[in-house]
Amino acid sequence: TAAAVSSRIKKRNKSPKKQQKVIVVEGPMDLFAFDRAGISNVVATLGTACTKEQMLLLRKLSMNIVLCPSYG
């Protein structure tokens, strides 16, 4: 849900400084794969569309937002 994405963004923002980049993936399994690889600057949309508010939250973390959708 949209609230879950916003919540995840807030939880990931543990440090006050901006991240070099934030990676946006589609689902929880994608998120787990990045976490397992040691990459922590990742949030998941959980199959929902990104809202303008969510993108503004992401921009507070980084100006470099990488979209990484799942195909298959």
Accessible surface in RSA format (square Angstrom, percent):
REM  Atomic radii and reference values for relative SASA: ProtOr
REM  Chains: A
REM  Algorithm: Lee & Richards
REM  Probe-radius: 1.40
REM  Slices: 20
REM RES _ NUM      All-atoms   Total-Side   Main-Chain    Non-polar    All polar
REM                ABS   REL    ABS   REL    ABS   REL    ABS   REL    ABS   REL
RES THR A   1    98.54  70.1  87.18  88.4  11.35  27.1  80.80 108.5  17.74  26.8
RES ALA A   2    45.51  41.8  40.53  62.5   4.98  11.3  40.89  57.6   4.62  12.2
RES ALA A   3    75.51  69.4  62.32  96.2  13.19  30.0  69.73  98.2   5.79  15.3
RES ALA A   4    36.86  33.9  25.10  38.7  11.76  26.7  32.80  46.2   4.06  10.7
RES VAL A   5     2.74   1.8   2.55   2.3   0.19   0.5   2.74   2.4   0.00   0.0
RES SER A   6    25.20  21.3  25.20  33.6   0.00   0.0  13.35  28.4  11.85  16.6
RES SER A   7    46.11  39.0  40.38  53.9   5.73  13.2  28.84  61.4  17.27  24.2
RES ARG A   8    63.38  26.6  61.78  31.5   1.60   3.8  20.10  27.5  43.28  26.2
RES ILE A   9     3.20   1.8   3.20   2.4   0.00   0.0   3.20   2.3   0.00   0.0
RES LYS A  10   135.42  66.1 118.80  72.9  16.62  39.6  69.98  63.0  65.43  69.7
RES LYS A  11   138.44  67.5 128.26  78.7  10.18  24.2  83.72  75.4  54.72  58.3
RES ARG A  12    50.90  21.4  38.17  19.5  12.73  30.3  15.09  20.6  35.81  21.7
RES ASN A  13    66.32  45.7  49.01  47.4  17.31  41.7   2.94   7.1  63.38  61.3
RES LYS A  14   179.69  87.7 142.35  87.3  37.34  88.9  95.01  85.5  84.68  90.2
RES SER A  15    38.21  32.3  33.95  45.3   4.26   9.8  36.04  76.7   2.17   3.0
RES PRO A  16   143.24 104.4 103.14  94.0  40.11 145.8 115.21  95.1  28.03 174.2
RES LYS A  17   150.88  73.6 140.69  86.3  10.19  24.3  92.93  83.6  57.95  61.7
RES LYS A  18   116.47  56.8  94.80  58.2  21.67  51.6  68.89  62.0  47.57  50.7
RES GLN A  19    60.85  34.0  52.08  38.1   8.78  20.9   8.82  18.8  52.03  39.5
RES GLN A  20   157.46  88.1 139.22 101.8  18.24  43.4  53.51 113.9 103.95  78.8
RES LYS A  21    91.88  44.8  91.88  56.4   0.00   0.0  37.48  33.7  54.40  57.9
RES VAL A  22     2.74   1.8   2.74   2.5   0.00   0.0   2.74   2.4   0.00   0.0
RES ILE A  23    15.90   9.0  15.90  11.8   0.00   0.0  15.90  11.4   0.00   0.0
RES VAL A  24     7.05   4.6   4.86   4.4   2.19   5.3   4.86   4.2   2.19   5.9
RES VAL A  25     2.28   1.5   0.52   0.5   1.77   4.3   2.06   1.8   0.22   0.6
RES GLU A  26    68.76  39.5  66.39  50.2   2.36   5.6  20.70  40.0  48.06  39.2
RES GLY A  27    13.52  16.7   0.00   N/A  13.52  16.7  13.52  37.1   0.00   0.0
RES PRO A  28    64.44  47.0  64.44  58.7   0.00   0.0  64.44  53.2   0.00   0.0
RES MET A  29   143.75  74.4 139.08  92.0   4.67  11.1 120.16 102.2  23.59  31.3
RES ASP A  30    41.42  29.0  37.72  37.5   3.70   8.8   8.50  20.0  32.92  32.8
RES LEU A  31    11.16   6.2  11.16   8.0   0.00   0.0  11.16   7.8   0.00   0.0
RES PHE A  32   114.80  57.4 111.53  69.1   3.27   8.5 112.08  67.9   2.72   7.8
RES ALA A  33    61.58  56.6  48.18  74.4  13.39  30.5  55.48  78.1   6.09  16.1
RES PHE A  34    45.16  22.6  43.13  26.7   2.03   5.3  45.02  27.3   0.14   0.4
RES ASP A  35    57.16  40.0  39.73  39.5  17.43  41.2  23.79  56.0  33.37  33.3
RES ARG A  36   222.33  93.4 186.99  95.3  35.34  84.1  68.56  93.7 153.78  93.2
RES ALA A  37    74.73  68.7  35.67  55.1  39.06  88.8  48.68  68.5  26.05  69.0
RES GLY A  38    65.20  80.4   0.00   N/A  65.20  80.4  35.15  96.5  30.05  67.3
RES ILE A  39    65.30  37.2  61.74  46.0   3.56   8.6  65.27  47.0   0.03   0.1
RES SER A  40    70.98  60.0  65.94  88.0   5.05  11.6  30.47  64.9  40.52  56.8
RES ASN A  41    31.27  21.6  23.59  22.8   7.68  18.5  12.35  29.7  18.92  18.3
RES VAL A  42     0.24   0.2   0.00   0.0   0.24   0.6   0.00   0.0   0.24   0.7
RES VAL A  43     1.10   0.7   1.10   1.0   0.00   0.0   1.10   1.0   0.00   0.0
RES ALA A  44     2.60   2.4   1.38   2.1   1.22   2.8   1.38   1.9   1.22   3.2
RES THR A  45    13.23   9.4  13.23  13.4   0.00   0.0   8.81  11.8   4.42   6.7
RES LEU A  46    71.17  39.6  49.75  35.6  21.42  53.9  52.39  36.8  18.78  50.5
RES GLY A  47    59.27  73.1   0.00   N/A  59.27  73.1  24.63  67.6  34.65  77.6
RES THR A  48    54.02  38.4  40.08  40.6  13.93  33.2  46.34  62.2   7.68  11.6
RES ALA A  49    86.57  79.6  64.18  99.0  22.38  50.9  74.73 105.2  11.83  31.3
RES CYS A  50    51.27  38.8  22.13  24.7  29.14  68.5  13.33  33.8  37.94  40.9
RES THR A  51    52.41  37.3  46.28  46.9   6.13  14.6  49.69  66.7   2.72   4.1
RES LYS A  52   154.40  75.3 140.60  86.3  13.80  32.9  88.96  80.1  65.44  69.7
RES GLU A  53   116.75  67.0 113.86  86.1   2.89   6.9  61.32 118.6  55.43  45.3
RES GLN A  54     3.11   1.7   3.04   2.2   0.07   0.2   2.65   5.6   0.46   0.4
RES MET A  55    58.09  30.1  58.09  38.4   0.00   0.0  57.43  48.8   0.66   0.9
RES LEU A  56    87.56  48.8  85.50  61.2   2.06   5.2  85.50  60.0   2.06   5.5
RES LEU A  57    41.37  23.0  40.79  29.2   0.58   1.5  40.82  28.7   0.55   1.5
RES LEU A  58     1.71   1.0   1.71   1.2   0.00   0.0   1.71   1.2   0.00   0.0
RES ARG A  59   112.91  47.4 110.43  56.3   2.48   5.9  31.48  43.0  81.42  49.3
RES LYS A  60   143.33  69.9 128.60  78.9  14.73  35.1  82.83  74.6  60.49  64.4
RES LEU A  61     6.04   3.4   5.49   3.9   0.55   1.4   6.04   4.2   0.00   0.0
RES SER A  62     1.14   1.0   0.50   0.7   0.64   1.5   0.64   1.4   0.50   0.7
RES MET A  63   119.01  61.6  93.12  61.6  25.89  61.6  84.73  72.0  34.28  45.4
RES ASN A  64    84.42  58.2  79.86  77.2   4.56  11.0  17.24  41.5  67.19  64.9
RES ILE A  65    46.69  26.6  17.63  13.1  29.07  70.1  17.63  12.7  29.07  78.9
RES VAL A  66    64.18  42.2  61.19  55.4   2.99   7.2  64.18  55.8   0.00   0.0
RES LEU A  67   115.15  64.1  92.31  66.0  22.84  57.4  92.31  64.8  22.84  61.5
RES CYS A  68    49.74  37.6  44.40  49.5   5.34  12.6   4.57  11.6  45.17  48.7
RES PRO A  69    67.59  49.3  52.29  47.7  15.30  55.6  55.60  45.9  11.99  74.5
RES SER A  70    55.14  46.6  33.46  44.7  21.68  49.9  37.01  78.8  18.13  25.4
RES TYR A  71   192.90  90.1 156.96  89.3  35.94  93.5 126.74  95.2  66.16  81.6
RES GLY A  72   130.09 160.4   0.00   N/A 130.09 160.4  68.41 187.7  61.67 138.1
END  Absolute sums over single chains surface
CHAIN  1 A     4949.5       3997.9        951.7       3033.2       1916.4
END  Absolute sums over all chains
TOTAL          4949.5       3997.9        951.7       3033.2       1916.4
